[in-house]
Each structure stands twice: as C-alpha cells, then as structure tokens.
C-alpha cells in the first residue's frame, strides 16, 4: 500500500489508517475490475475506506452515469422492476413499527420504490434524490422532490417522523455530515432507518481470496460494521435504537460462490428448500454475518 493515501478520517478526524486490503475491486457490474486498489481501516472509529483515487466521482450521482456504470437501465420503470422485490427487507427492518399517519422521507429514493410501497398508509411522503432523471416521474406520482436533506430542510426541518436511507451512506463523501443533515429533519421522537452493506458478510470470511474483490467497489467509499456505523451516527448527533443484520440473498447464493466464485442472487438451488434457507438466514441474522446491516437511530436526547 502506498504511503498515506487518505486524508484524516471524515468521521472522527483520526489520521491513523491501517491497510486491510490491496488488490482488484469491482468497477460496475460483476466481472469488471479495477486493479491495485487500496482499502484501509480507521484506528479511531473503525470505518474502512477505499482510497479516493479509486472512488467514483460523487458529482456523477446526479446523472444517469451511476446506473450506466452498474450496467443498469436508468429509467424509472426499469428501476422499479428491479427494486420493488427488495423493499421486503426494508419493511422487515421496520416491522412492527406502524407507518400509519407518519410523515416519511426517503433519502436517496432513486425511482421511489419504497415510497410507493408505503403510500396510502403514511400521511405525507417526501422524495430526496440527487439523480435528476427520476425527478419528473416522482413529481407526477405526487411526491415533493429535493436534491438533498439540506435542500429539504427549509420546509421539512423538525417535521419528519421517519426517515429511511437504504444503501446510500456508503456512497457519500461525508457520511457524518450526511447523517447530521437527516437528523435535522427529524421531528421530536422521530427515527431514521439506515442500511448499508455489512463488512462482516459471511462470504468475506468464507472466501477471503475471492470475495473482497467483489465486496469492495469503486462506487462505495465507506465500509461499515455495526460498531463503525454506530460510531459515525453518534458523531452526527444520533443514537442507535436497534441493529439488525438482514440477509438479502439465499443459501444457494453462498454455495454458488463457494463452487463457482460468482454471485447467484436470490435463485434457489435443488435440493434446498425454504426450510433450509430459513435456518441459514436465521443464523446469519443472529450471528451478525448477513450481507446487509440495518440500524434504527434517534436524535441524541430524544426519548
């Protein structure tokens, strides 16, 4: 690893980085790699960070180029078709919280799949999304649209009962400021549900020579486990309420990685059945080794 490829940590300010990975990282869809990348862990707050020289340009999230980098269509209909099935995990993380009558903001909502799933139950829904290609369609569906939490604060500061931000914090340049901006939107007693890929994904342990090149990727600057995410949240004026590790992929996906060294997604694999997969997912959640980390947060000092 080259000397000092990082600025002082944007979360805690510590200038103590220890190398944890050096090698190829995913640069878009599976199979596209960028070589000689570097990842280090902060000795202060425990977050891991990809060296900035290998990171996707943050300004491009406001364009269609992010989806194009992932080899995904950038239009709303294609986004909804892909992401509608994934809302089950966000709703599972919220259960058994009632959403009835709440004012809800989705920060990084993209095409608005989560908003559509809770429409008709929540009282008011706010779309916060930097990618302008989604804005017109979101407005047509009745959602007020803002580029960022800071932009929304002029109207919605202190008025949001529930904020949701799914698989976003790992992308941003300033995760502490990102969370602080959302905290400013929360009403007294309000909650934020944030999710991010789990650095303790079981496949990082099972396939240490193959999986890191898939897990680390140019569009993700930051890599959290539960302790690192809680440390970031506390520095942003938030306190953890609940932490859950929710698997989004099946046991078949893990077995396919072991056999073929590539993802299988949510496909099944004979002779595995739902009962077998249920035991696998339950163990991942209880042991903290699922692929996705969900954390519910409240403002410090709130009940």
C-alpha positions as CSV (number, residue, x, y, z in Angstrom):
1,X,0.0,0.0,0.0
2,X,1.3,3.4,-0.9
3,X,2.1,5.8,1.9
4,X,-0.7,8.0,3.3
5,X,-3.3,7.6,0.5
6,X,-6.0,9.0,2.8
7,X,-6.9,12.4,4.4
8,X,-7.7,12.4,8.1
9,X,-10.9,10.4,8.7
10,X,-14.0,12.4,7.7
11,X,-16.0,10.8,10.5
12,X,-13.7,11.1,13.6
13,X,-10.7,13.1,12.3
14,X,-8.1,10.5,13.2
15,X,-5.1,10.2,10.9
16,X,-4.4,6.6,11.7
17,X,-5.2,4.3,8.8
18,X,-4.2,0.6,8.8
19,X,-4.2,-1.3,5.5
20,X,-6.8,-4.1,5.3
21,X,-6.9,-4.9,1.5
22,X,-4.9,-4.3,-1.6
23,X,-5.9,-5.7,-5.0
24,X,-8.7,-5.5,-7.6
25,X,-12.1,-4.1,-6.7
26,X,-15.4,-4.2,-8.6
27,X,-15.9,-1.4,-11.0
28,X,-19.5,-1.7,-12.1
29,X,-21.2,-5.0,-13.0
30,X,-19.7,-8.4,-11.9
31,X,-16.5,-9.2,-13.7
32,X,-15.4,-5.6,-14.3
33,X,-12.5,-4.8,-12.1
34,X,-10.1,-2.0,-11.3
35,X,-6.7,-3.3,-10.2
36,X,-4.3,-2.2,-7.4
37,X,-6.9,-0.6,-5.3
38,X,-6.4,0.1,-1.6
39,X,-8.7,-0.1,1.4
40,X,-7.7,0.9,5.0
41,X,-9.4,0.9,8.4
42,X,-9.6,4.0,10.6
43,X,-8.0,3.4,14.1
44,X,-10.4,6.0,15.6
45,X,-13.9,5.0,14.6
46,X,-13.3,1.6,12.9
47,X,-14.7,2.5,9.5
48,X,-13.0,1.2,6.3
49,X,-12.4,3.5,3.4
50,X,-11.4,3.0,-0.3
51,X,-8.6,5.3,-1.3
52,X,-10.1,8.3,-3.0
53,X,-8.1,7.8,-6.2
54,X,-10.2,4.7,-6.9
55,X,-13.7,6.2,-6.0
56,X,-16.5,7.0,-8.4
57,X,-16.9,10.8,-8.9
58,X,-19.5,11.9,-6.4
59,X,-20.9,14.6,-8.8
60,X,-22.0,11.9,-11.2
61,X,-24.7,10.6,-8.9
62,X,-26.8,13.5,-10.1
63,X,-26.7,12.0,-13.6
64,X,-27.5,8.7,-15.3
65,X,-23.8,7.6,-15.2
66,X,-24.1,5.8,-11.9
67,X,-26.7,3.4,-13.2
68,X,-24.8,3.1,-16.5
69,X,-21.6,2.1,-14.6
70,X,-23.6,-0.7,-13.0
71,X,-24.9,-1.8,-16.4
72,X,-28.4,-1.0,-15.2
73,X,-31.1,1.0,-17.1
74,X,-31.6,4.5,-15.6
75,X,-35.3,4.9,-16.4
76,X,-37.9,4.8,-13.6
77,X,-39.8,1.8,-14.9
78,X,-36.7,-0.4,-15.1
79,X,-35.6,0.8,-11.6
80,X,-38.9,-0.1,-10.1
81,X,-39.0,-3.6,-11.7
82,X,-35.6,-4.4,-10.2
83,X,-36.0,-2.7,-6.8
84,X,-39.7,-3.5,-5.9
85,X,-38.8,-7.0,-4.6
86,X,-36.0,-5.6,-2.4
87,X,-38.5,-3.5,-0.4
88,X,-39.4,-6.6,1.6
89,X,-36.1,-6.3,3.5
90,X,-36.7,-2.6,4.4
91,X,-40.2,-3.3,5.5
92,X,-38.9,-6.3,7.6
93,X,-36.4,-4.0,9.3
94,X,-39.2,-1.6,10.1
95,X,-41.6,-4.2,11.5
96,X,-43.5,-3.9,13.8
97,X,-43.4,-0.1,13.6
98,X,-46.7,1.3,12.4
99,X,-46.3,3.7,9.5
100,X,-49.9,4.9,9.6
101,X,-50.2,8.6,9.5
102,X,-46.5,9.3,9.6
103,X,-44.6,11.9,7.6
104,X,-41.8,9.9,5.9
105,X,-38.8,10.9,3.9
106,X,-36.7,8.5,1.7
107,X,-33.2,9.9,1.4
108,X,-31.7,8.5,-1.8
109,X,-35.0,7.2,-3.0
110,X,-34.0,6.9,-6.7
111,X,-37.2,5.9,-8.6
112,X,-39.3,5.9,-5.4
113,X,-40.0,2.2,-4.9
114,X,-40.1,2.4,-1.1
115,X,-42.4,5.5,-1.2
116,X,-44.8,3.6,-3.5
117,X,-44.9,0.7,-1.0
118,X,-45.9,2.8,1.9
119,X,-48.2,5.2,0.0
120,X,-51.7,5.1,1.3
121,X,-50.5,4.2,4.8
122,X,-48.2,7.2,5.6
123,X,-49.7,10.7,5.8
124,X,-47.0,12.5,3.8
125,X,-44.1,11.3,1.7
126,X,-41.0,13.2,0.7
127,X,-38.6,12.1,-2.0
128,X,-34.9,13.1,-1.6
129,X,-32.8,12.1,-4.6
130,X,-29.8,13.7,-6.4
131,X,-30.3,11.9,-9.7
132,X,-32.4,14.3,-11.8
133,X,-33.6,11.6,-14.2
134,X,-36.1,10.4,-11.6
135,X,-37.5,13.8,-10.5
136,X,-40.2,14.4,-13.1
137,X,-41.7,10.9,-12.6
138,X,-41.6,11.3,-8.8
139,X,-43.4,14.6,-9.0
140,X,-46.0,13.1,-11.4
141,X,-46.7,10.5,-8.7
142,X,-47.3,13.2,-6.1
143,X,-44.0,13.3,-4.2
144,X,-42.3,16.6,-3.4
145,X,-38.7,16.2,-4.6
146,X,-35.5,17.6,-3.2
147,X,-31.9,17.0,-4.2
148,X,-30.6,16.5,-0.6
149,X,-31.6,16.6,3.0
150,X,-30.1,20.1,3.3
151,X,-32.4,21.3,0.4
152,X,-35.4,19.7,2.1
153,X,-34.6,21.3,5.5
154,X,-36.1,24.7,4.5
155,X,-39.6,23.2,4.6
156,X,-39.2,19.9,6.5
157,X,-36.7,20.5,9.3
158,X,-38.0,19.1,12.5
159,X,-41.1,17.6,10.8
160,X,-40.1,14.1,9.7
161,X,-41.4,11.2,11.8
162,X,-39.5,8.5,9.9
163,X,-36.5,8.9,7.6
164,X,-35.3,6.0,5.5
165,X,-32.0,5.8,3.7
166,X,-31.2,2.4,2.1
167,X,-27.8,1.6,0.7
168,X,-26.7,5.2,0.3
169,X,-24.3,6.2,3.1
170,X,-21.5,4.0,1.7
171,X,-21.5,6.2,-1.4
172,X,-21.3,9.7,0.0
173,X,-18.2,11.8,0.5
174,X,-19.2,12.8,4.1
175,X,-21.1,10.1,6.0
176,X,-21.1,12.1,9.3
177,X,-22.5,15.2,7.6
178,X,-25.0,13.1,5.7
179,X,-26.4,11.7,8.9
180,X,-26.4,15.1,10.6
181,X,-28.4,16.5,7.7
182,X,-31.0,13.8,8.1
183,X,-31.0,14.3,11.9
184,X,-32.0,17.9,11.3
185,X,-35.2,16.8,9.5
186,X,-36.4,14.5,12.3
187,X,-39.4,15.6,14.5
188,X,-39.1,15.1,18.2
189,X,-39.2,11.3,18.7
190,X,-38.5,10.7,15.0
191,X,-36.5,7.8,13.8
192,X,-34.0,7.2,11.0
193,X,-33.6,3.7,9.4
194,X,-30.3,3.5,7.6
195,X,-28.9,0.4,5.8
196,X,-25.5,-0.4,4.2
197,X,-23.6,-3.5,3.1
198,X,-22.3,-5.3,6.2
199,X,-18.5,-5.5,6.3
200,X,-18.9,-8.7,8.3
201,X,-20.7,-10.5,5.5
202,X,-20.0,-14.3,6.0
203,X,-18.6,-14.6,2.5
204,X,-15.7,-12.2,3.5
205,X,-14.7,-14.9,5.9
206,X,-15.5,-18.0,3.8
207,X,-13.8,-16.7,0.6
208,X,-11.0,-14.3,1.7
209,X,-9.1,-14.7,-1.5
210,X,-12.1,-14.1,-3.9
211,X,-15.0,-12.2,-2.3
212,X,-13.2,-9.0,-1.3
213,X,-12.7,-8.1,-4.9
214,X,-16.5,-8.3,-5.3
215,X,-17.4,-6.6,-2.0
216,X,-15.1,-3.6,-2.3
217,X,-16.1,-1.5,-5.2
218,X,-15.4,1.9,-6.8
219,X,-18.9,3.3,-6.1
220,X,-18.6,2.6,-2.3
221,X,-16.2,4.9,-0.4
222,X,-17.1,3.6,3.1
223,X,-17.4,0.1,4.6
224,X,-19.2,-0.3,8.0
225,X,-19.8,-3.0,10.5
226,X,-22.3,-2.3,13.3
227,X,-19.8,-0.7,15.6
228,X,-18.4,1.6,13.0
229,X,-21.9,2.7,11.9
230,X,-22.9,3.4,15.5
231,X,-19.7,5.5,16.0
232,X,-20.5,7.6,12.9
233,X,-24.1,8.1,14.0
234,X,-23.1,9.3,17.5
235,X,-20.7,11.8,16.0
236,X,-23.7,13.1,13.9
237,X,-25.9,13.6,17.0
238,X,-27.8,10.3,16.7
239,X,-28.1,7.2,19.0
240,X,-28.7,3.6,17.9
241,X,-32.1,2.2,18.9
242,X,-31.9,-1.2,17.2
243,X,-29.5,-3.0,14.9
244,X,-30.4,-5.8,12.6
245,X,-28.5,-7.9,10.1
246,X,-30.8,-9.0,7.4
247,X,-29.8,-11.3,4.6
248,X,-31.0,-10.4,1.1
249,X,-29.6,-13.5,-0.6
250,X,-30.2,-17.2,-0.3
251,X,-28.1,-20.0,0.9
252,X,-27.8,-21.1,-2.7
253,X,-26.0,-17.8,-3.4
254,X,-23.4,-18.6,-0.8
255,X,-23.0,-22.2,-2.1
256,X,-22.6,-20.9,-5.7
257,X,-19.9,-18.5,-4.5
258,X,-18.1,-21.4,-3.0
259,X,-18.4,-23.5,-6.1
260,X,-18.2,-21.1,-8.9
261,X,-16.8,-17.9,-7.3
262,X,-19.6,-15.7,-8.7
263,X,-23.0,-14.4,-7.4
264,X,-26.3,-16.3,-8.0
265,X,-28.6,-13.7,-6.4
266,X,-31.9,-14.9,-5.0
267,X,-32.2,-18.1,-7.1
268,X,-32.9,-21.4,-5.4
269,X,-30.8,-24.5,-5.7
270,X,-32.2,-28.0,-5.5
271,X,-32.4,-29.8,-3.2
272,X,-32.5,-26.8,-0.8
273,X,-36.0,-25.8,0.2
274,X,-37.5,-22.8,2.1
275,X,-36.9,-24.5,5.5
276,X,-33.2,-25.0,4.9
277,X,-32.9,-21.4,3.6
278,X,-34.8,-20.2,6.7
279,X,-32.3,-21.8,9.0
280,X,-29.4,-20.2,7.0
281,X,-30.9,-16.8,7.1
282,X,-31.8,-17.0,10.8
283,X,-28.2,-18.0,11.6
284,X,-26.8,-15.1,9.6
285,X,-29.1,-12.6,11.3
286,X,-28.4,-13.8,14.8
287,X,-24.6,-14.0,14.3
288,X,-24.3,-10.6,12.6
289,X,-23.0,-12.1,9.3
290,X,-25.8,-11.3,6.9
291,X,-24.9,-9.2,3.9
292,X,-27.0,-6.2,4.9
293,X,-26.8,-4.1,8.1
294,X,-29.9,-2.1,9.2
295,X,-29.7,0.4,12.1
296,X,-32.6,2.4,13.6
297,X,-31.4,5.7,15.0
298,X,-32.9,8.5,17.1
299,X,-31.6,12.0,17.9
300,X,-29.4,12.1,21.0
301,X,-31.5,13.1,24.0
302,X,-34.8,12.1,22.4
303,X,-37.0,9.5,24.3
